[in-house]
Amino acid sequence: MSSERIMLVFLCMAINLTTTRIASIDTFRGITILVMIFVNELAGVSGLPAWMKHMPADADAMTFVDVVFPAFLFIVGMSVPFALANRLAKGDTFLKRQKHILIRTLGLLVLGVFMVNAEGGYREDYMPLSIAAWSLLFYVSVILVWNVYTFKRKEISMALRVIGVMGLIVLALIYRGGAHGDQHLSPQWWGILGLIGWAYLIACLLYQLSRGNQLALFMMTAFCIAYYCAGNSISMTDQPNRLQLLFSQTGHAAHTAIVLCGILLSLLLFDNGKEQTQKQRYIKALGFALVLVIAAWWLRPYYGISKIHSTPSWCLYCSAICTIIFLLLYAAVDLKKYSTWTNFFRPAAMNALLIYCIPFFIYAMLQVFHIQFPSFLYEGITGVIWSAIYSVLILSMAILLNRMKIKLQL
């Protein structure tokens, strides 16, 4: 069987998606980026109520801050069917599509590991440069490697990418961590981008295996939740190594469940393979959100709500919240055409990876030049106002960066 035929077998349902660009998905992504920058800056502000911070790991609670990361996962899921359908429409072979998925996953993992090691575990006294300078050079290398170049001569683009790759290799080699500076760059944990990468990879494979069948995807989502529950219902310390290994990926399964929920919502709303009215699609989507809420409520007494532990109730409640938010956005932006206000979010939504990295780049640059913002900007209500202004300024940079032809794409 040819690779093209295999691809058609795997993705036969994806070709039924609407070909119209869904502006509300971009808007949702842009809003999520804005809130992410806001809450990250807010994390350094003192004197704030608990609902404006991440909940502790064992608090059995969540705040709006704890919904930001799953919102990213959910949007990744919503985009997967469209991305696969577009690749198929362009004539990509099955193997070429899998190569693209693997390369994107690898890129997210590399970025995640570098960013995690820049945040902690390093030993500057064993490194030839400060961690701030190391971080700054890392983000410069990232731009060189993953920028979308528009040079007519491909040799220039290739040369810049090679310089960026060499920069990453050198930075990895000179990094030192551990108590005695004898540890090299390692996945202490995968970082936000790395976690997104693993969930994206698994969800893409499951989506293709399901052939876009909604019932199959729903069962796969339930399996991810059940796998988490099984792995966290027994004490792993008293179990054989093979059983510990079997249930060692419960966190990735939980994150994958959120991505699958995003995929399901896209299919419920935009799969043209079934003749349905817009009202029927909305009723199904609302029913989907209700099922998620009921499942989250049912599981909460057993596992609680915790972002840190990636509990099922956290995953399901966040997916339900994202579903409702998107339905409201879709009704306003795509159906009612109240879209002028979304222009501010579009540049950031189209350049999400770069905008995600920019605050870290700025922080590293401030450290290198020993610049500090006034302390009053990180106290109480003044800190909240500053965080809001800062997040708007960062998003505004997307417009300038797009004009400068700086755009990252994995």
C-alpha positions in Angstrom: 0.0 0.0 0.0 1.4 3.4 -1.0 2.2 6.1 1.6 -0.5 8.3 0.1 -3.1 5.6 0.4 -2.1 4.9 4.0 -2.5 8.6 4.8 -6.0 8.7 3.3 -6.9 5.7 5.5 -5.6 7.4 8.6 -7.1 10.9 7.9 -10.2 10.2 5.9 -12.4 12.2 8.3 -10.1 15.3 8.3 -11.0 16.3 4.8 -14.6 17.0 5.9 -13.5 20.0 8.0 -14.5 23.5 6.9 -11.8 25.2 4.9 -12.7 28.6 6.2 -10.2 30.0 8.7 -11.8 30.2 12.2 -10.9 33.7 13.5 -12.1 32.8 17.0 -9.4 30.2 17.4 -6.8 32.8 16.7 -8.5 35.2 19.0 -8.6 32.6 21.8 -4.9 31.9 21.3 -4.1 35.6 21.4 -6.2 36.2 24.6 -4.5 33.2 26.2 -1.1 34.6 25.4 -2.1 38.0 26.9 -3.3 36.3 30.1 -0.2 34.1 30.3 2.1 37.2 30.2 -0.1 38.9 32.7 -0.1 36.1 35.3 3.6 35.4 34.8 4.4 39.0 35.7 1.8 38.9 38.5 3.7 36.0 40.1 6.3 38.4 41.3 3.8 40.8 42.9 3.4 40.7 46.7 0.3 41.4 48.7 -2.2 39.8 46.3 -5.2 37.5 47.2 -4.8 33.8 46.7 -7.2 33.7 43.7 -4.6 35.8 41.7 -1.9 33.1 42.2 -1.4 29.5 41.3 -2.9 27.2 43.9 -0.5 25.1 46.0 -0.1 21.5 44.8 -2.3 20.0 47.5 -4.9 22.7 47.9 -7.7 20.9 46.1 -8.6 24.2 44.3 -7.8 26.2 41.2 -7.8 29.8 40.1 -8.0 31.5 36.7 -4.2 31.4 36.7 -4.3 27.6 36.7 -6.4 27.6 33.5 -3.8 29.3 31.3 -1.6 26.3 30.6 -4.5 23.9 29.8 -6.0 26.7 27.6 -2.8 26.4 25.5 -3.2 22.6 25.4 -6.8 23.0 24.4 -6.0 25.4 21.6 -3.3 23.0 20.3 -6.0 20.4 20.1 -8.5 22.6 18.3 -5.8 23.4 15.7 -4.7 19.7 15.1 -7.6 18.7 12.7 -7.2 21.8 10.6 -3.4 21.4 10.4 -3.7 17.8 9.3 -6.4 18.6 6.8 -4.3 21.5 5.3 -1.2 19.2 5.1 -3.3 16.6 3.3 -4.8 19.2 0.9 -1.2 20.3 0.0 -0.4 16.8 -1.0 1.9 15.9 1.9 2.6 12.1 2.0 1.8 10.2 5.2 5.5 9.9 6.1 6.1 13.6 5.5 3.3 14.4 7.8 4.7 12.2 10.6 8.1 13.8 10.0 6.6 17.2 10.6 4.9 16.1 13.8 8.1 14.6 15.1 10.3 17.6 14.2 7.8 20.0 15.9 7.7 17.8 19.0 11.5 17.7 19.1 11.7 21.5 18.8 9.3 21.9 21.7 11.2 19.4 23.9 14.5 21.2 23.1 13.1 24.6 24.0 11.5 23.2 27.1 14.7 21.6 28.4 16.8 24.7 27.8 14.3 27.0 29.5 14.0 24.7 32.5 17.7 24.6 33.0 17.9 28.4 32.7 15.4 28.7 35.6 17.2 26.6 38.2 19.8 24.0 39.0 22.6 25.8 37.3 26.1 26.6 38.7 27.3 29.9 37.3 30.7 29.5 39.1 31.4 26.5 36.8 30.3 28.2 33.6 32.3 30.6 31.5 29.4 33.2 31.5 26.5 34.1 33.7 23.2 32.3 33.4 21.6 35.6 32.2 24.1 35.8 29.3 23.6 32.1 28.6 19.9 32.6 28.5 20.2 35.7 26.2 22.4 33.8 23.8 19.9 30.9 23.9 17.0 33.0 22.8 19.1 34.6 20.1 19.9 31.1 18.8 16.3 30.1 19.0 15.4 33.0 16.7 18.2 32.1 14.3 17.0 28.5 14.1 13.3 28.8 13.9 12.7 32.2 12.3 10.7 32.2 9.0 13.2 33.7 6.6 12.1 35.5 3.4 15.5 35.8 1.7 15.5 35.1 -2.0 18.8 33.2 -1.6 18.2 30.1 0.5 21.9 29.9 1.3 21.6 32.9 3.7 18.7 31.3 5.5 20.6 28.0 5.8 23.7 29.8 7.1 21.7 31.6 9.8 20.0 28.4 10.9 23.4 26.6 11.1 24.8 29.4 13.3 21.8 29.1 15.5 22.1 25.3 15.8 25.8 25.6 16.6 24.9 28.2 19.2 22.5 25.8 20.9 25.1 23.0 20.9 27.8 25.2 22.4 25.4 26.5 25.1 24.4 22.9 25.9 28.1 21.9 26.2 29.1 24.8 28.5 26.1 24.5 30.8 26.9 23.2 34.3 24.5 22.2 37.1 24.4 20.1 40.3 26.0 20.6 43.7 29.5 20.1 42.3 29.0 21.5 38.8 29.3 18.1 37.3 25.9 17.9 35.7 25.1 18.9 32.1 21.9 20.1 30.5 19.2 17.6 31.4 15.4 17.4 31.5 14.9 18.2 35.2 11.3 18.4 33.9 10.2 19.1 30.4 9.0 22.7 31.0 5.7 24.1 29.7 6.8 23.8 26.0 8.0 20.3 26.5 4.8 19.2 28.2 2.9 20.7 25.3 5.2 18.8 22.9 4.5 15.4 24.4 0.8 16.0 24.6 0.8 17.2 21.0 2.7 14.2 19.8 0.4 11.7 21.5 -2.8 13.5 20.6 -1.7 13.6 16.9 -1.1 9.9 16.8 -4.4 9.1 18.5 -6.3 11.4 16.2 -4.8 9.7 13.2 -5.5 6.2 14.6 -9.1 7.2 15.3 -9.5 8.5 11.7 -11.3 11.5 13.2 -14.1 9.4 14.6 -15.6 11.4 17.5 -16.7 8.4 19.5 -13.3 6.8 19.3 -11.6 10.1 20.4 -14.0 10.4 23.3 -13.1 6.9 24.4 -9.4 7.7 24.0 -9.9 10.8 26.2 -11.6 8.6 28.8 -8.8 6.1 28.6 -6.2 8.9 29.3 -8.2 9.8 32.4 -8.6 6.2 33.5 -4.9 5.6 33.0 -4.1 8.6 35.3 -6.6 7.3 37.9 -5.1 3.8 37.8 -1.6 5.1 38.2 -2.5 7.3 41.1 -4.8 4.9 43.0 -2.0 2.6 44.2 1.2 3.2 46.0 3.9 2.9 43.3 6.7 2.7 45.9 5.6 -0.8 46.9 5.1 -2.1 43.3 7.4 -3.9 41.0 9.6 -1.8 38.7 7.7 -2.9 35.6 4.4 -1.7 37.1 6.0 1.6 38.1 7.3 2.0 34.5 3.8 1.2 33.1 2.2 4.0 35.1 5.1 6.5 34.9 3.4 8.8 32.3 0.2 9.7 34.0 1.0 13.4 33.7 1.4 13.2 30.0 -1.8 11.3 29.7 -3.7 14.0 31.6 -2.3 16.7 29.4 -3.1 14.6 26.3 -6.7 14.4 27.5 -7.0 18.2 27.3 -5.6 18.3 23.8 -8.1 15.6 22.8 -10.9 17.6 24.2 -9.8 20.5 22.0 -9.8 18.2 19.0 -13.3 16.9 19.9 -14.7 20.5 20.1 -13.3 21.3 16.6 -14.9 18.2 15.2 -18.2 18.8 17.0 -18.4 22.4 15.6 -16.7 22.2 12.2 -16.8 18.7 10.8 -18.9 19.0 7.6 -19.2 15.3 7.2 -22.5 15.3 9.0 -25.5 17.5 8.1 -26.2 19.6 11.1 -27.6 23.0 11.9 -25.5 25.5 13.8 -27.9 25.2 16.7 -27.5 21.4 16.8 -23.7 21.8 16.8 -23.9 24.2 19.7 -26.2 21.9 21.7 -23.7 19.1 21.2 -20.8 21.3 22.3 -22.7 22.4 25.4 -23.6 18.8 26.1 -19.9 17.9 25.8 -19.0 20.7 28.3 -21.7 19.3 30.7 -20.3 15.8 30.5 -16.8 17.2 31.3 -18.2 19.0 34.3 -20.0 16.0 35.6 -17.0 13.8 35.2 -14.8 16.3 37.0 -17.3 16.6 39.8 -17.5 12.8 40.2 -13.7 12.4 40.3 -12.9 15.3 42.5 -13.4 13.5 45.9 -10.8 10.8 44.8 -8.1 13.0 43.3 -8.9 16.6 44.1 -8.2 19.6 41.8 -4.5 20.3 41.3 -2.6 21.8 38.4 0.7 20.6 39.8 -0.5 17.0 40.0 -2.5 17.3 36.7 -5.5 15.7 38.3 -8.5 14.6 36.2 -10.8 17.1 37.7 -8.4 19.9 36.9 -8.1 18.7 33.3 -11.9 18.2 32.8 -13.0 21.5 34.5 -10.4 23.4 32.5 -11.5 21.8 29.3 -15.1 22.6 30.1 -14.2 26.2 30.8 -12.3 26.5 27.5 -15.2 25.0 25.6 -17.6 27.6 27.0 -15.2 30.5 26.4 -14.6 29.4 22.8 -18.4 29.0 22.1 -18.8 32.6 23.2 -15.9 33.8 21.1 -17.1 31.9 18.1 -20.6 33.3 18.4 -19.3 36.8 18.6 -16.4 36.8 16.2 -17.3 34.3 13.5 -21.1 34.2 13.6 -22.1 37.7 14.6 -18.9 39.2 12.9 -18.0 41.4 15.9 -14.4 41.1 15.0 -12.8 44.5 14.9 -11.6 44.2 18.5 -9.7 41.0 17.7 -7.2 42.8 15.4 -5.0 43.5 18.5 -4.7 39.8 19.2 -4.1 38.5 15.7 -0.4 39.3 15.3 0.5 37.6 18.6 -1.7 34.6 17.7 0.1 34.2 14.4 3.5 34.5 16.2 2.7 32.7 19.5 6.1 31.0 20.1 8.1 34.2 19.7 5.7 36.2 21.9 5.9 33.5 24.5 9.7 33.8 24.5 10.0 37.6 24.5 9.4 38.1 28.3 12.1 35.6 29.1 14.4 37.4 26.6 13.7 40.8 28.2 14.3 39.4 31.7 17.7 37.9 30.7 18.7 41.2 29.0 17.8 43.2 32.1 19.9 40.8 34.2 22.9 41.1 31.8 22.8 44.9 32.1 22.0 44.9 35.8 18.7 46.8 35.3 15.9 46.5 37.8 12.4 47.9 37.7 11.3 49.9 40.8 10.1 47.7 43.6 6.8 49.5 43.9 5.8 48.0 40.6 5.6 44.6 42.3 3.4 45.5 45.3 -0.3 45.3 45.6 -2.7 47.0 43.2 0.2 48.9 41.6 1.7 45.5 40.7 -1.6 44.4 39.1 -1.8 47.6 37.0 1.9 47.2 35.9 1.4 43.6 35.0 -1.6 44.5 32.8 0.3 47.3 31.1 3.4 45.1 30.6 1.3 42.3 29.0 -0.3 44.7 26.6 3.1 46.1 25.7 4.5 42.7 25.0 1.6 41.8 22.8 2.0 45.1 21.0 5.5 44.0 20.1 4.1 41.3 17.9 3.0 44.0 15.4 6.5 45.4 15.2 8.2 42.0 15.1 5.9 40.9 12.3 6.8 44.0 10.3 10.5 43.2 10.9 9.8 39.7 9.4 10.7 38.0 12.7 8.4 35.0 13.1 9.1 31.7 14.8 7.7 28.5 13.4 8.4 25.0 14.5 
